[in-house]
């Protein structure tokens, strides 16, 4: 007896089973590989260099961060009302840190003994000091300084200086070091302590082992520092202890990014799910939509592990964006499944019908959004390139996962009687707004107003972008600001960066620039350079030559007479006079400095990048000074010098924005237009979709200005991307209208389009907005602003699409025959 034949649906499904097994196996292998990569290899990049443009002043700042980020000094701040307690605690911290394995050196003071042979001290004399030395060695100058010396010795307590004065009666060393226009490092007190004049703030300088931009090194140092500071905080509750420096900032940044990634990813899932459930009103649909959404996000995170250097601060937003935009694909696919079930198809057939009806539209929408995000790859900022590429890949991968998985899971969930359609009431209210041509024309005019306003210059101004790079709430940066305030410094420091294949030559170039800038008192408040500690060999040779040009041997007899005339016995100063007759030429080498207590300051001035030695000088311009004169002086002294610094970043970021925005906007717009042409294939529909996105982007710009959202290079460059994200709403409305028109919808086209597609696109747009909104809870300022702009754009795009498309359909109805 022959076996009974399987039912027709089973026979039709039989050839598909091997293919399904292959697809399931491939998806499982891909998912396991992505999970392993994310678990073992995903790194977060605390390096702010990825947030900087690759040209202009910012390119030099990128190089400075790379070259000096590996050896940046750590600083511990000790703050309290008792100067003696502060000093004792600072010394205790320095000793304890120096014993830690992650610390190379730690010091709360340096040796400030400047009792050099006065004739050797010339090697540290800059141009203005050499003028003072020449005046001090004139006959009149000698007698004047010796008279002051005698008065010092006769004053109460003056005997303590007798030994120093015996070696240098003219106090030339004091003149060299106390009159120098070029400083070195942190200000010290007379005893060498890094402290304020009132002693209420002491600093401990720390040279950590390893690199600040290597996460493991930064975390290990911060852990050691906290292990030292914890018990001391408990023992001295009245003191404030704070840690800052490159390692501390990098560790805090990485911790902040880890928190932001976890919080934004989790919240985006939660918020998108809540919005989906409220608007779609079919909770079981989440079971069909969320697993493929998680798969797509996981696959995208797997791609992120291949990024060189790790995931940057802005690129962390990819997860929230992919989740928010990915849910809308699930909305359309599941809605098509329910519609097919209501038409009487069995679950398997309904799943196939849902794929057939939505695959083209949702994949085109995903590719459109992905292409718009991909336009960010044209940016000069690496972090935005990362964000664009990850979001582009995430859009497409998530759409593919949903098209493959959601119908199958939905078919299993919807085996019972399909739910009756319960149309929402609010689309009828929208329909009434465009019920007449006059109303439709008024709405179209309103949609054009934001476009005209932006064209006339109502766009929001650019905001300060520094906080978007260095978050204001980061604890080490707060400590850094307290140190600035305590020591009388301020933000606004510039960096002059010199790169050379030969370190000694680079140091000599730096010495010349430092002397030139130090002489510009009207424009420059302070210069901080290595030359104050260890001038380059050519610089020392020039200064010794200037000393020899004074003809010291010929002045020895004059000094002997001046000593006698002012009441001193010349024979008591025979060593000074002998040195003057045969001036010694003792040069200081960098190796000498490396062996001394001041070695801890070297990493502030010397770095390396790309096989070249880097030398940094730090310049603080006066608020009333001329930036142009400073820049001109540096160019004249050394055309190869690079002038940079965070305070100069605004101009560079504005230049980058002016350079990137037209390119990214043009490419994103062209890609969206191509996608619209391929999808809609109707001049009327393409024009309406273009009007929707143009009106939406213009309105977003106006609302950014009204709401006071900071607009900088990181959130401004996401605005063109909204072209690709928000075009979906208008596209799906027009697709639905075309289907109804083809079926002979007549005057009911607008009403039916809003009833059938309005709730779905509301769900998609608001889930996208929910994904972006999750970024508002991030600690990183740039991410918060990006999230606010994205959420605003998604919500505004929905409102504009629901008003403009019906108005356009009313004004430009398609003839039935053409439909």
PyMOL commands that set and color helices and strands:
alter all, ss='L'
color gray80, all
select helices_A, chain A and resi 8-14+16-41+48-51+57-69+83-98+121-124+127-136+139-154+158-167+172-178+215-235+246-280+285-304+315-342+347-378+382-413+426-433+437-455+466-469+475-486+503-518+530-532+537-548+552-565+570-581+590-595+597-604+627-637+646-680+683-707+713-719+722-742+746-777+781-811
alter helices_A, ss='H'
color red, helices_A
select strands_A, chain A and resi 74-79+103-107+182-183+201-208+240-245+493-500+524-528+606-609+612-621+642-644
alter strands_A, ss='S'
color yellow, strands_A
deselect
rebuild
show_as cartoon
